[in-house]
Amino acid sequence: LSTKRSEVKFGYKITHTEPTFTAWCNSHLRKAGTQIENIEEDFRDGLKLMLLLEVISGERLAKPERGKMRVHKISNVNKALDFIASKGVKLVSIGAEEIVDGNAKMTLGMIWTIILRFAIQDISVEETSAKEGLLLWCQRKTAPYKNVNIQNFHISWKDGLGFCALIHRHRPELIDYGKLRKDDPMTNLNTAFDVAEKYLDIPKMLDAEDIISTLRPDEKAVMTYVSCYYHAFSGKQKAETAANRICKVLAVNQENEQLMEDYEKLASDLLEWIRRTIPWLENRMPENTMQAMQQKLEDFRDYRRLHKPPKVQEKCQLEINFNTLQTKLRLSNRPAFMPSEGKMVSDINNAWGNLEGAEKGYEEWLLNEIRRLERLDHLAEKFRQKAAIHEAWTEGKEDMLQKRDYETASLSEIKALLKKHEAFESDLAAHQDRVEQIAAIAQELNELDYYDSPSVNARCQRICDQWDTLGALTQKRSEALQRTEKLLETIDQLYLEFAKRAAPFNNWMEGAMEDLQDTFIVHTIEEIQGLSTAHEQFKATLPEADKERLAILGIHNEIAKIVQTYHVNMAGTNPYTTINPQEINAKWDKVRQLVPQRDQALIEEHARQQNNERLRRQFANQANVIGPWIQTKMEEIGRISIEMHGTLEDQLTHLRQYEKSIVNYKPKIDQLEGDHQLIQEALIFDNKHTNYTMEHIRVGWEQLLTTIARTINEIENQILTRDAKGISQDQLNEFRASFNHFDRKRTGIMDAEDFKTCLISMGYNLGENEFSRIMSIVDPNRMGIVTFQAFIDFMSRETADTDTADQVMASFKVLAGDKNYILADELRRELPPDQAEYCIARMAPYTGPDAVPGALDYMSFSTALYGESDL
C-alpha cells in the first residue's frame, strides 16, 4: 500500500476511500477553522490529528509538542492514539511511526477506526448498534419509498434513490421525490449530494461517477457518508423534542402568570369596593326628619339587593380561581402562589367580615333611628298640643291676678273676689300636672336629641317662668284678699257651689278632649285592643258625666230663679268662676263630637294592625319552610362531600344537578324578599310567629351557594389532578376510602395525628423529621389539618412524574449545541415566536468565562421556572 495507491484495504480500493475520509475529516476540522489536503501527509505531525479528536469528542487532549523534529511528531501522534485507546478502541498494528512516515494504509485504517468509534459506534436503533444499527435506521426511514431496498452499504445505494429518500423523509421540501427515476442514477446521486451539502451542511464525500462506474461501491466510504445523514437528522429530532418540552413548560408558566394577574386584579377591585363601602355603612350621622331616614333605609335596601350580590359572586369566584391556580402550580411542580401583601384569601375574608359587621350595625342603627324619629315626632306634637292648651288657659291670668279691684269693692264683692280666687287656686293646682307633663316631654325630647330642641326648650322655659309668676301673683293676691276677709260677708253659696262643681267638671272635659285628640302609636293587635278597651270604658262613664253636667246646669238655673224671684241686683256673671253654662254645653258638645271620631281612628288602626299581622304570618309561613330547607341542603352537601360514590365525572354531574336544583329555589327567596320589603314598609319591627329573620335567610342562602360552588371546585380540581398525574378511578376511590376511614369526625379534614396514622397504615416509615417535611407540603399554612385535596396532591406526587428543572435545563442545552449559554437567534430558530421572546425577555446575560456578546443564561432561568431562585 505504501507504493501502490490502487491497492485494496479490506477488499476496497484506497482511491475510493481516501476522498471520503478526507471530506469527513474536513467536515469536523472546519469547526476549528482549518482543513487537510492530503490525508497521509497532513496528519504526520499529529497536530491536526489531535485537533480532529478534540472537535469530534468535545474533550481536551494533552498539550501538543510544537517542535518540528521527528520525536515531537511521534509524541503528538502517540497522544492522539492514547486518547483513541482510552475510548475503548483496540489499535492493532497501527503505530505512531507509520503515521509520521506517511503510511497511507495505516493512516486510513486509523481514520476508519476513528469514524467507527465516534460516528458509527454510538448509533443505536431497536437494540442494534454500530453498522447494524445504521443499516436498520436506513431501512426504517426508506421503507415507505418505492424502488428503494437498502440491504447493504454498497450496491443498494448505486441508483441514488436511497440518499434522496433519506433527505425527503426528514426534509420533504428539499427534494421533489416523485420526479426522480430509478434509471437516472447520475441525476439522483448529484441531487442528493448537492442538497446535502447546501442545506444539511454535509460535504460531498462521494463521487457520483465513481459510484456508478464501480461494480461494488466502497462500503466504508458509503457508510461514512450515510452516518453523516444519521447525525444530521437525529440532531434535528433532539432539538425538536427539546423545543417541545420547553414550549410545554413555558405555556404552563404563561397560563399561571395570567391567572395570577387576574387574581390580583379581582382581589384589588373587591378590596377597593369594600374599602369604599365600609365608611358609608359606618356613617352614623342621624337625619332630622323621618323622610330623610326613610331615604337612607331605601339606599340600604338598594345596596342589599343590587350592589352586594354581584360582589358575593366575585368573592366566591376569587376563592375558586385561587384554589384552581394553586392546584395547577402544584401539578406543574411550581411553588405555591403568594398574592401581594393584603390580598390573601384570608385578608379578603377578614375585610368581608368587617363589611358584614358594619352592615349589620348600620341596619340596626337605621331601624333604631326611625323608631327614635317616630317617637320624637309624636312627643313634639304632644308637646305642642299641651303647650297650646296651657298657653290658652294662662292667657290674661297675670292681668287678672294683678288687678286691685278689691280695694274699691263692696263687702259682698270682696267675698266674691275671695271665693273666686280660691276657685282659681283650685284651677291652678289642677293645671300643675299639665305643666309637669310639658316639662317632662321637653326633657325627653332633649334626651332623644330632638333637632328643634332649642325652640322646645325656649317655649318650655317661658311656660315654667310664667307658671312661677302665676304662683307668686296668686299667693300675693290671696294674702291681700285674706287681709280684707273679715270685711266680707255673705256670699251666694249657689255661685260657690256652681264654681266648685263646674271647675273640676270643666277640667274633666278639657282632659277628655285632650285625650280624645291625643295621637297614639301601636305596633300590635294587643296594643290597639288595649286602647279600644280603655276608650269603651271612657264611653261607659259618659252617662254619669251627663248627670253631673245637668246637676251643674241645675245649680245655675236655680241661681237664675233666685235672682228672678228675689230681684237680686247682680252685676256681671258668677263672681267665683269664669265658667258659664254656655261654655260647659259647648265643651260637652265637643266631647260628644270627638267620641265617634276617636271610634273611627281606633277602627282604622285596628284594620292596619290586622293587615300587619297578616304580613307577619305570610312572611313567617315562608321563612319557617325556607330556613329548615337551607339547613337540610347544607347538611346534605356536607354528607355528599364526604360520602361520594362513582367516578369524579359522575360526582361532578350529580353536584351540578344538585346545584341547579338549589338555584331553581331562588324565586322563593325573591318572593320572601318581597314580603320582607312589605313588612319593612309597614314599619313592622318584630314577628313572634318565626325565629327566622331575612338576614338569617340571606346569610344561609349565600353560604349554601358558596358551599356547593366550593364542593364542585374541589371535584374539578380532583379531576385536574387525576388527569395530570394519570391516577385511575380505582386509585381515587382508594384514596377517598383511606381518607374517610381516618376522618373520624366526618368533617372532611384530618388532623395531624389522624394523617400520621393513615400514612403508617399505608406503609410509610415515619420519623419526626420526615413527618414534619410531609406536613409542610400538605399543610403549608401550618393550620394542623389536611384537606382531601391536599391528601390527593400528596398521594399523586408519590405515584406520578413531572417535568423538573434539570430536564428543562438539559433541553435548553440541546438547543444551545452543548454550550453553557444560548443565543437569542438560537431561541428564535427553535421556539415559536411568542415563547422565544418570552425567554429572551426573562433570561439574564450569561457571565461565565466562555461568554460571548449576546449570550443568555438558560440555567438560572430553568431553576427560576420551578421556584429555586428569583426569575
C-alpha positions in Angstrom: 0.0 0.0 0.0 2.9 2.4 0.6 3.9 2.1 -3.1 0.7 1.5 -4.9 -2.2 3.8 -4.3 -4.6 1.5 -6.1 -4.2 -1.4 -3.7 -7.2 -2.6 -1.6 -7.7 -2.2 2.1 -10.2 -4.8 3.5 -11.0 -5.6 -0.1 -11.7 -2.0 -1.3 -9.6 0.4 -3.2 -7.9 3.1 -1.3 -8.6 5.6 -4.1 -12.4 5.4 -3.3 -11.9 5.6 0.4 -9.4 8.4 0.8 -11.5 11.3 -0.7 -14.4 10.3 1.5 -12.3 10.1 4.7 -10.7 13.4 3.7 -14.1 15.1 3.3 -15.3 13.6 6.6 -12.3 14.9 8.5 -12.7 18.4 6.9 -16.3 18.5 7.9 -15.2 18.5 11.5 -11.9 20.4 11.2 -13.6 23.4 9.7 -15.4 23.9 13.0 -11.9 24.7 14.3 -11.1 26.9 11.3 -8.8 24.5 9.4 -8.7 21.6 7.0 -6.4 19.0 5.3 -5.5 18.5 1.7 -3.6 15.1 1.8 -4.8 12.7 4.5 -1.5 10.8 4.8 0.7 14.0 4.8 -1.3 16.5 6.9 -1.7 14.1 9.9 2.1 13.3 10.1 3.0 15.9 12.7 0.0 14.8 14.8 -1.3 18.4 15.4 -4.4 18.3 13.2 -5.0 14.7 14.3 -5.2 15.9 17.9 -7.4 18.8 16.9 -9.7 16.5 15.0 -10.1 14.3 18.1 -10.9 17.3 20.3 -13.6 18.6 17.9 -15.4 15.3 17.5 -15.1 14.2 21.2 -15.7 17.7 22.7 -12.8 16.9 25.1 -9.4 18.5 25.6 -6.3 16.4 24.9 -2.8 16.8 26.4 -0.9 19.9 25.2 0.8 19.1 21.9 4.5 19.4 21.1 5.2 22.4 18.8 8.6 21.3 17.6 9.4 20.2 14.0 11.6 17.2 14.9 10.5 13.6 14.4 10.4 12.9 18.1 7.9 15.8 18.6 5.7 14.4 15.8 5.8 10.9 17.2 4.9 12.3 20.7 1.8 14.1 19.3 0.6 11.1 17.3 1.1 8.9 20.4 -1.1 11.3 22.4 -3.8 11.0 19.8 -3.5 7.2 19.7 -3.6 7.0 23.5 -6.8 9.1 23.5 -8.4 6.7 21.0 -7.4 3.8 23.1 -8.9 5.5 26.2 -12.2 5.3 24.5 -12.1 1.5 24.4 -10.7 1.1 20.9 -8.0 -1.6 20.3 -5.5 -0.4 17.7 -3.9 -3.4 16.0 -0.7 -2.9 14.1 -1.1 0.9 14.0 1.9 2.8 15.4 2.9 6.4 15.6 5.9 5.8 13.4 3.8 4.6 10.5 1.6 7.7 10.7 4.6 10.0 10.9 6.2 8.2 8.0 3.0 8.9 5.9 1.9 5.2 5.6 -1.4 5.6 3.7 -2.7 2.2 4.8 -2.1 2.8 8.5 -3.4 6.4 8.2 -6.6 5.4 6.5 -7.0 2.5 8.9 -6.7 4.9 11.8 -9.2 7.3 10.3 -11.7 4.4 9.8 -11.2 3.4 13.4 -12.0 7.0 14.5 -15.1 7.1 12.2 -16.3 3.8 13.7 -15.8 4.9 17.2 -17.1 8.5 17.1 -19.6 8.4 14.2 -21.0 4.9 14.0 -20.4 3.0 17.2 -22.9 5.2 19.2 -25.7 4.6 16.7 -28.4 2.5 18.3 -31.7 1.5 16.7 -34.1 -1.1 18.2 -31.4 -2.8 20.3 -28.9 -2.9 17.4 -25.8 -0.7 17.2 -22.9 0.5 15.0 -23.1 -0.8 11.5 -26.2 -2.9 12.0 -28.0 -0.1 13.8 -27.1 2.4 11.0 -28.4 -0.1 8.4 -31.6 -0.7 10.3 -32.1 3.1 10.6 -31.8 3.4 6.8 -34.2 0.6 6.2 -36.8 2.1 8.6 -36.6 5.5 7.1 -36.7 4.4 3.4 -39.3 1.6 3.9 -42.3 3.8 2.5 -40.4 4.7 -0.7 -40.8 2.6 -3.9 -37.7 1.3 -5.8 -35.7 1.7 -2.5 -34.4 -1.5 -0.9 -31.4 -0.9 1.4 -29.7 -4.2 2.3 -26.1 -3.1 2.5 -23.7 -0.2 2.2 -22.6 -0.7 -1.4 -24.8 -1.7 -4.3 -28.1 -0.7 -2.5 -27.0 2.9 -3.0 -25.9 2.9 -6.7 -29.1 4.3 -8.1 -29.0 7.3 -5.7 -32.7 6.9 -4.6 -31.6 5.7 -1.1 -29.9 9.1 -0.4 -32.8 11.1 -1.9 -35.3 9.0 0.2 -33.4 9.8 3.5 -33.4 13.5 2.7 -37.1 13.6 1.6 -38.2 11.6 4.7 -36.8 14.3 7.0 -36.9 17.4 4.8 -39.6 16.8 2.1 -39.4 20.4 1.0 -35.8 20.0 -0.3 -36.5 17.2 -2.9 -39.4 16.5 -5.2 -39.1 12.7 -4.9 -42.0 12.0 -7.3 -39.9 13.3 -10.2 -36.9 11.0 -9.6 -36.3 8.0 -11.9 -34.5 4.8 -11.0 -32.9 4.7 -14.5 -31.2 8.1 -14.0 -28.7 7.4 -11.1 -26.4 10.2 -12.1 -29.1 12.8 -11.6 -30.3 11.1 -8.4 -26.8 11.0 -6.8 -25.9 14.5 -7.7 -29.2 15.9 -6.5 -28.7 14.2 -3.1 -25.1 15.3 -2.8 -25.8 18.9 -3.8 -28.9 19.2 -1.5 -27.0 17.6 1.5 -24.1 20.0 1.0 -26.2 23.1 0.6 -29.0 22.6 3.2 -27.7 19.9 5.6 -24.1 21.0 5.9 -22.9 17.6 4.8 -19.9 17.9 2.4 -19.6 15.8 -0.7 -17.7 12.7 0.3 -18.6 10.5 -2.7 -18.3 11.0 -6.4 -21.4 10.1 -8.5 -19.3 8.8 -11.5 -17.2 6.6 -9.2 -20.3 5.0 -7.6 -22.0 4.4 -11.0 -18.8 3.1 -12.7 -17.8 0.8 -9.8 -19.4 -2.6 -9.7 -19.4 -2.5 -5.9 -19.0 0.9 -4.3 -16.6 1.3 -1.4 -18.6 0.1 1.7 -16.6 2.2 4.2 -17.0 5.4 2.1 -20.7 4.9 1.8 -21.1 4.0 5.5 -19.1 7.1 6.5 -21.2 9.4 4.2 -24.5 7.8 5.4 -23.5 8.2 9.1 -23.4 12.0 8.4 -27.1 11.8 7.4 -27.9 10.0 10.6 -26.2 12.5 12.8 -27.7 15.5 10.9 -31.3 14.2 11.2 -31.0 12.7 14.7 -29.7 16.1 16.0 -32.7 17.9 14.4 -35.1 15.4 16.1 -33.4 16.1 19.5 -33.8 19.8 19.0 -37.5 19.4 18.2 -38.0 17.3 21.3 -36.2 19.8 23.4 -38.1 22.7 21.9 -41.4 20.9 22.5 -40.5 20.3 26.1 -39.6 24.0 26.6 -42.8 25.1 24.8 -44.9 22.9 27.1 -43.2 24.3 30.3 -43.4 27.9 29.1 -47.1 27.6 28.1 -47.9 26.3 31.7 -45.9 29.2 33.1 -47.6 31.8 30.9 -51.0 30.5 31.8 -50.2 30.6 35.5 -48.9 34.1 35.3 -52.1 35.2 33.6 -54.1 33.5 36.4 -52.0 35.3 39.0 -52.6 38.7 37.3 -56.4 38.0 37.1 -56.5 37.1 40.8 -54.5 40.2 41.8 -56.9 42.5 39.8 -60.1 40.8 41.0 -58.8 40.9 44.6 -57.8 44.6 44.3 -61.2 45.6 42.8 -63.1 43.7 45.6 -61.0 45.1 48.4 -61.3 48.6 46.9 -65.1 48.2 46.8 -65.1 47.0 50.4 -62.9 49.9 51.4 -65.3 52.4 49.9 -68.4 50.7 51.2 -67.4 50.3 54.9 -67.2 54.1 55.7 -70.6 54.5 54.2 -72.0 51.8 56.4 -70.2 53.1 59.4 -71.6 56.6 59.0 -73.9 57.2 61.9 -74.8 60.9 61.2 -78.5 61.0 62.0 -81.1 62.9 59.9 -83.6 65.3 61.4 -86.6 64.1 59.5 -88.4 60.8 59.0 -88.3 61.3 55.2 -84.5 61.6 55.2 -84.1 58.5 57.3 -86.6 56.6 55.1 -84.3 57.5 52.1 -81.3 56.2 53.9 -83.2 52.9 54.5 -84.2 52.8 50.8 -80.5 53.3 49.8 -79.5 50.5 52.2 -82.1 48.2 50.5 -80.7 49.0 47.1 -77.3 48.1 48.4 -78.5 44.7 49.7 -80.5 43.9 46.5 -78.4 45.4 43.8 -74.8 46.1 44.8 -73.8 43.4 47.3 -75.0 40.2 45.4 -72.5 40.7 42.5 -69.7 41.2 45.0 -70.7 37.9 46.8 -70.3 36.2 43.4 -66.9 37.9 42.8 -65.7 36.8 46.2 -66.8 33.2 45.6 -65.2 33.2 42.1 -62.0 34.7 43.6 -61.7 31.7 46.0 -62.4 29.3 43.2 -59.7 30.9 40.9 -57.2 30.9 43.8 -57.8 27.2 44.5 -57.5 26.3 40.8 -54.3 28.3 40.4 -52.7 26.6 43.5 -53.7 23.2 42.1 -52.2 23.9 38.7 -49.0 25.2 40.4 -48.8 22.0 42.5 -49.4 19.8 39.4 -46.6 21.5 37.5 -44.1 21.4 40.4 -44.2 25.2 40.8 -44.1 27.0 44.1 -47.4 28.0 45.6 -48.8 31.4 44.6 -48.4 34.1 47.3 -50.6 37.1 46.5 -49.4 40.6 47.2 -49.5 41.8 50.8 -53.0 42.3 52.0 -54.6 40.3 49.1 -54.6 36.8 50.6 -58.0 34.9 50.6 -57.9 35.3 54.4 -57.4 39.1 54.1 -60.4 39.3 51.8 -62.4 37.1 54.2 -61.4 39.4 57.1 -62.3 42.5 55.0 -65.6 40.9 54.1 -66.3 40.1 57.7 -65.7 43.7 58.6 -68.1 44.7 55.8 -70.8 42.4 57.1 -70.2 43.7 60.7 -70.6 47.3 59.6 -73.6 46.3 57.5 -75.4 44.6 60.5 -74.7 47.6 62.8 -75.9 50.0 60.1 -79.2 48.3 59.7 -79.8 48.2 63.4 -78.9 51.9 63.6 -81.3 52.8 60.8 -84.2 51.0 62.5 -83.4 52.5 65.9 -83.1 56.0 64.3 -86.5 55.5 62.6 -88.1 54.4 65.9 -86.4 57.4 67.6 -87.6 59.9 65.0 -91.1 58.4 65.1 -91.1 58.8 68.9 -89.7 62.3 68.6 -92.4 63.4 66.1 -95.1 62.0 68.5 -93.6 63.7 71.5 -93.1 67.0 69.7 -96.7 67.0 68.6 -97.9 66.1 72.1 -95.7 69.0 73.5 -97.2 71.5 71.1 -100.8 70.4 71.9 -100.3 70.6 75.7 -98.3 73.8 75.5 -101.0 75.4 73.3 -103.8 74.3 75.7 -101.8 75.6 78.7 -100.9 78.9 77.0 -104.6 79.4 76.1 -105.5 78.8 79.7 -102.9 81.2 81.1 -103.8 83.9 78.7 -104.8 87.0 80.8 -104.2 85.3 84.1 -101.4 87.6 85.1 -103.5 90.7 84.4 -106.4 89.2 86.3 -104.2 88.4 89.3 -102.6 91.9 89.2 -106.0 93.7 89.4 -106.6 95.9 92.5 -110.4 95.7 92.3 -110.7 94.6 95.8 -109.7 98.0 97.1 -112.9 99.6 96.0 -115.2 96.6 96.1 -118.1 96.2 98.5 -118.1 93.6 101.2 -120.1 91.2 99.0 -117.8 91.9 96.2 -114.8 91.2 98.4 -116.3 88.0 99.5 -116.9 87.1 95.9 -113.4 88.1 94.9 -112.0 85.9 97.7 -114.1 82.9 96.7 -113.2 83.5 93.1 -109.6 83.5 94.0 -110.0 80.2 95.9 -111.6 78.7 92.8 -108.7 80.0 90.7 -106.2 78.4 93.1 -108.0 75.1 92.7 -107.9 75.5 89.0 -104.2 76.4 89.2 -103.5 73.3 91.2 -105.4 71.3 88.6 -103.1 72.6 85.9 -99.9 71.7 87.8 -99.9 68.2 86.3 -100.1 69.6 82.8 -97.1 71.9 83.4 -95.2 68.9 84.8 -96.1 66.9 81.8 -94.9 69.7 79.4 -91.6 69.9 81.3 -91.2 66.1 81.2 -91.9 65.9 77.5 -89.4 68.7 76.8 -86.8 66.8 78.9 -87.4 63.6 77.0 -87.1 65.5 73.7 -83.7 66.7 74.9 -82.6 63.3 75.9 -83.6 61.9 72.5 -81.6 64.7 70.8 -84.6 66.3 69.0 -83.3 68.6 66.3 -85.6 71.5 67.3 -84.8 71.2 71.0 -83.8 74.9 71.3 -87.2 76.2 70.4 -88.9 73.5 72.6 -86.6 74.5 75.5 -87.4 78.2 75.0 -91.1 77.6 74.9 -91.0 75.3 77.9 -88.9 77.9 79.8 -91.5 80.6 79.1 -94.2 78.3 80.4 -92.3 77.5 83.5 -91.3 81.1 84.1 -95.0 82.2 83.6 -96.1 79.4 85.9 -93.8 80.6 88.7 -95.1 84.2 88.1 -98.6 83.0 88.4 -97.8 81.2 91.6 -96.2 84.2 93.1 -99.1 86.5 91.9 -101.7 84.1 93.2 -100.0 84.0 96.6 -99.8 87.8 96.7 -103.5 88.3 95.8 -104.6 85.6 98.3 -102.8 87.4 101.1 -104.4 90.7 100.1 -107.9 89.2 100.0 -107.3 87.4 103.4 -106.5 90.8 104.9 -109.9 92.0 103.9 -111.6 88.7 104.5 -113.1 89.9 107.8 -114.7 92.7 105.9 -116.5 90.2 103.6 -120.0 88.9 104.3 -122.4 86.5 102.8 -121.6 85.0 99.5 -124.1 83.2 97.4 -123.5 79.6 98.2 -125.0 78.6 95.0 -122.5 80.6 93.0 -119.8 79.0 95.1 -121.2 75.5 94.7 -121.5 76.1 90.9 -118.0 77.3 90.7 -116.7 74.4 92.8 -118.5 71.8 90.8 -118.1 73.4 87.4 -114.3 73.8 87.7 -113.4 70.1 88.1 -116.1 69.1 85.5 -114.6 71.7 83.2 -111.1 70.2 83.8 -112.5 66.7 83.2 -114.0 67.8 79.9 -110.8 69.6 78.9 -108.8 66.4 79.8 -111.3 64.3 77.9 -111.0 66.5 74.8 -107.2 66.4 75.1 -107.2 62.6 75.5 -109.7 62.1 72.6 -107.5 64.3 70.3 -104.2 62.7 71.6 -102.2 60.8 68.9 -101.2 57.2 69.5 -98.7 54.7 68.2 -99.2 50.9 68.4 -97.4 48.0 66.9 -99.5 45.0 67.7 -103.2 43.9 67.8 -103.0 43.7 71.6 -101.9 47.3 71.9 -104.8 48.6 69.8 -107.2 46.3 71.6 -106.0 47.8 74.9 -106.7 51.4 73.6 -110.1 50.3 72.3 -110.9 48.8 75.7 -109.9 52.0 77.5 -112.0 54.0 75.1 -115.0 51.8 75.7 -114.5 52.3 79.5 -114.4 56.0 78.9 -117.6 55.9 76.9 -119.2 54.0 79.8 -118.6 57.0 82.1 -120.4 59.4 79.8 -123.9 58.9 81.3 -122.6 59.7 84.8 -120.8 62.8 83.4 -124.0 63.9 81.7 -125.8 63.7 85.1 -123.1 65.8 86.6 -123.5 68.3 83.8 -127.2 68.5 84.3 -126.7 68.9 88.0 -124.3 71.8 87.4 -126.7 73.4 85.0 -129.4 72.9 87.6 -127.4 75.0 90.1 -127.1 77.8 87.5 -130.8 77.5 86.8 -131.5 77.7 90.5 -129.3 80.9 90.7 -131.3 82.5 87.9 -134.5 81.5 89.6 -133.5 83.1 92.9 -132.3 86.2 91.2 -135.5 86.5 89.3 -137.6 85.6 92.3 -135.9 87.9 94.8 -134.9 90.6 92.3 -131.3 90.5 93.3 -129.2 93.2 91.7 -126.3 91.1 90.3 -123.7 93.0 88.3 -122.0 90.8 85.8 -121.6 87.0 86.0 -120.7 84.5 88.7 -118.1 86.1 90.8 -116.5 82.8 91.7 -115.8 81.4 88.3 -115.4 82.3 84.7 -117.1 79.2 83.7 -120.6 79.6 82.4 -123.3 77.1 81.3 -122.8 78.0 77.6 -119.1 77.0 77.9 -120.0 73.8 79.7 -122.5 72.9 77.0 -120.1 73.8 74.2 -117.3 71.7 75.7 -119.8 68.9 76.3 -120.9 69.0 72.7 -117.3 69.0 71.6 -116.6 65.8 73.7 -119.7 64.2 72.2 -118.4 65.1 68.7 -114.9 63.8 69.4 -116.0 60.3 70.7 -117.1 58.9 67.2 -114.0 60.4 65.6 -111.9 58.5 68.2 -114.0 55.4 67.4 -113.2 55.8 63.7 -109.5 56.3 64.3 -109.3 53.2 66.5 -111.2 51.1 63.9 -108.8 52.2 61.1 -105.7 51.5 63.3 -107.2 48.1 64.2 -107.6 47.3 60.5 -103.9 48.4 59.9 -102.7 46.2 62.7 -104.7 43.2 61.3 -103.0 43.8 57.9 -99.6 43.9 59.7 -100.4 40.6 61.5 -101.3 39.1 58.1 -97.9 40.2 56.7 -96.2 38.7 59.7 -97.9 35.4 59.3 -97.3 35.4 55.5 -93.6 36.0 56.0 -93.3 33.5 58.9 -95.1 30.7 56.8 -92.5 31.0 54.1 -89.5 31.6 56.4 -90.3 28.6 58.5 -90.1 26.5 55.3 -87.1 28.1 53.6 -84.9 28.2 56.8 -85.1 24.4 57.5 -84.8 23.7 53.8 -81.5 25.7 53.6 -80.2 23.9 56.7 -81.1 20.5 55.2 -79.3 21.3 52.0 -76.2 22.4 53.9 -76.2 19.0 55.8 -76.8 17.1 52.5 -73.9 18.9 50.8 -71.7 18.0 53.9 -72.6 14.4 53.5 -72.1 14.4 49.7 -68.6 15.9 50.1 -67.6 13.1 52.4 -69.6 10.1 51.1 -69.1 10.5 47.3 -69.6 7.4 45.1 -68.9 6.7 41.4 -66.4 8.4 39.1 -65.4 12.0 39.6 -67.3 12.9 36.4 -70.5 11.2 37.9 -69.9 13.1 41.1 -69.4 16.4 39.3 -72.6 15.8 37.2 -74.5 14.9 40.3 -73.3 18.1 42.1 -74.1 20.3 39.2 -77.6 18.9 39.0 -77.8 19.4 42.8 -76.6 23.0 42.3 -79.2 23.6 39.6 -82.0 22.4 41.9 -80.7 24.8 44.5 -80.6 27.7 42.1 -84.1 26.9 40.9 -85.2 27.6 44.5 -84.2 31.3 44.1 -87.7 32.5 43.1 -88.9 31.5 46.6 -86.1 33.5 48.2 -87.1 36.5 46.0 -90.7 36.1 47.0 -89.7 36.1 50.6 -87.6 39.3 49.9 -90.7 40.9 48.6 -92.7 40.0 51.7 -89.9 41.3 53.8 -89.9 44.6 52.0 -93.7 44.9 52.6 -93.1 44.3 56.3 -90.4 47.0 56.5 -92.5 49.5 54.5 -95.3 48.8 57.1 -92.7 49.6 59.8 -93.1 46.2 61.4 -90.2 45.5 63.7 -90.9 42.1 65.3 -92.5 38.8 64.4 -93.5 36.4 67.1 -94.5 33.7 64.5 -90.9 32.8 63.4 -87.4 32.8 64.7 -86.0 33.4 61.2 -85.2 36.9 60.0 -84.5 37.9 56.5 -80.8 38.4 57.4 -80.7 34.7 58.6 -82.2 33.6 55.3 -79.8 35.7 53.2 -76.7 34.5 55.1 -77.9 30.9 54.9 -78.6 31.2 51.1 -75.2 32.8 50.4 -73.5 30.1 52.4 -75.4 27.4 50.6 -74.4 28.8 47.1 -70.8 29.2 48.3 -70.6 25.7 49.7 -72.0 23.9 46.6 -69.7 26.0 44.4 -66.7 25.2 46.6 -67.6 21.5 46.6 -67.9 21.5 42.8 -64.5 23.2 42.5 -62.9 20.6 44.7 -64.2 17.8 42.4 -62.9 19.8 39.3 -59.5 20.1 41.0 -59.5 16.4 41.7 -60.3 15.7 38.0 -57.5 18.0 37.1 -55.1 16.2 39.5 -56.2 12.8 38.2 -55.7 13.7 34.5 -52.4 15.5 35.1 -51.0 12.7 37.3 -52.5 9.7 35.4 -54.4 8.5 38.5 -57.0 5.8 37.9 -60.5 6.0 39.3 -59.8 2.9 41.5 -56.8 4.8 43.0 -59.0 7.9 43.6 -61.6 5.6 45.3 -58.9 4.0 47.4 -57.6 7.5 48.4 -61.2 8.6 49.3 -61.7 5.4 51.3 -58.5 5.8 53.2 -59.2 9.5 53.9 -62.8 8.8 55.1 -61.6 6.0 57.3 -59.2 8.2 59.2 -61.5 11.3 59.1 -63.0 10.1 62.3 -65.1 13.3 63.0 -66.6 13.2 59.4 -65.7 16.9 58.9 -63.9 16.5 55.5 -60.5 17.1 57.1 -57.9 15.1 59.1 -55.9 16.4 62.0 -52.1 15.8 62.1 -52.4 12.7 64.3 -55.0 11.0 62.0 -52.9 11.8 58.9 -49.8 10.3 60.5 -51.8 7.2 61.4 -53.1 7.0 57.8 -49.5 7.2 56.4 -48.3 4.5 58.8 -51.2 2.2 57.8 -50.1 2.7 54.1 -46.6 1.5 54.8 -44.7 4.7 55.5 -41.8 4.5 58.0 -42.1 8.0 59.5 -39.6 9.7 61.8 -40.4 13.1 63.3 -38.3 15.0 60.7 -39.8 13.1 57.7 -43.4 13.6 59.0 -42.7 17.4 59.6 -41.5 17.6 56.0 -44.6 15.9 54.6 -46.8 18.2 56.8 -45.1 21.3 55.4 -46.2 20.0 51.9 -49.8 19.2 52.7 -50.3 22.0 55.3 -48.2 24.9 54.1 -50.2 27.3 56.3 -49.5 25.2 59.4 -53.1 25.0 60.5 -52.7 21.4 61.7 -55.2 20.0 59.3 -55.1 18.1 56.0 -57.8 18.5 53.4 -58.8 15.8 50.9 -57.4 17.9 48.0 -54.0 18.2 49.8 -54.2 14.5 50.5 -54.8 13.7 46.8 -52.0 16.0 45.7 -49.5 14.3 48.1 -50.5 10.8 47.1 -50.4 11.7 43.4 -46.9 13.1 43.8 -45.9 9.8 45.3 -47.0 7.9 42.1 -46.5 10.4 39.2 -43.6 12.0 37.4 -43.5 15.6 36.1 -41.1 17.9 34.4 -38.2 19.1 36.5 -35.8 22.0 36.4 -32.9 19.6 35.4 -34.9 18.3 32.4 -35.7 21.8 31.2 -32.1 22.8 31.6 -31.0 19.7 29.6 -33.4 20.7 26.9 -32.0 24.2 26.6 -28.5 22.7 26.5 -29.5 20.6 23.4 -30.8 23.8 21.7 -27.6 25.6 22.6 -25.4 22.9 21.0 -24.0 21.7 24.4 -22.9 25.3 25.2 -23.3 26.7 28.7 -25.2 29.6 27.2 -27.7 30.2 24.4 -28.1 33.0 21.9 -31.3 34.9 21.0 -31.1 33.7 17.4 -31.0 30.1 18.5 -34.1 30.6 20.6 -36.0 32.3 17.8 -34.9 29.5 15.4 -36.1 26.6 17.6 -39.1 28.0 19.5 -42.4 29.6 18.5 -42.0 33.4 18.2 -44.0 34.4 21.3 -42.3 31.8 23.6 -38.9 32.7 22.2 -39.4 36.4 23.0 -40.8 35.3 26.5 -37.5 33.5 27.2 -35.3 36.3 25.8 -37.1 38.9 28.0 -36.6 36.9 31.2 -33.1 35.3 30.7 -30.2 37.1 32.4 -27.0 37.8 30.5 -24.5 34.9 30.8 -21.3 35.9 32.6 -19.3 32.7 32.5 -15.6 32.5 31.3 -16.8 31.4 27.8 -19.3 34.1 27.4 -19.8 35.9 24.0 -21.7 39.0 23.2 -25.5 38.4 23.4 -25.1 35.1 25.5 -28.1 34.3 27.7 -28.1 32.3 31.0 -30.6 29.5 30.5 -29.5 27.6 33.6 -30.8 30.2 36.1 -33.9 30.7 34.0 -34.7 27.0 34.2 -34.3 26.9 38.0 -36.4 30.0 38.4 -39.3 28.4 36.5 -39.6 25.9 39.4 -39.1 28.4 42.2 -35.5 27.6 43.0 -34.4 31.2 42.5 -35.9 34.5 41.6 -36.7 35.0 37.9 
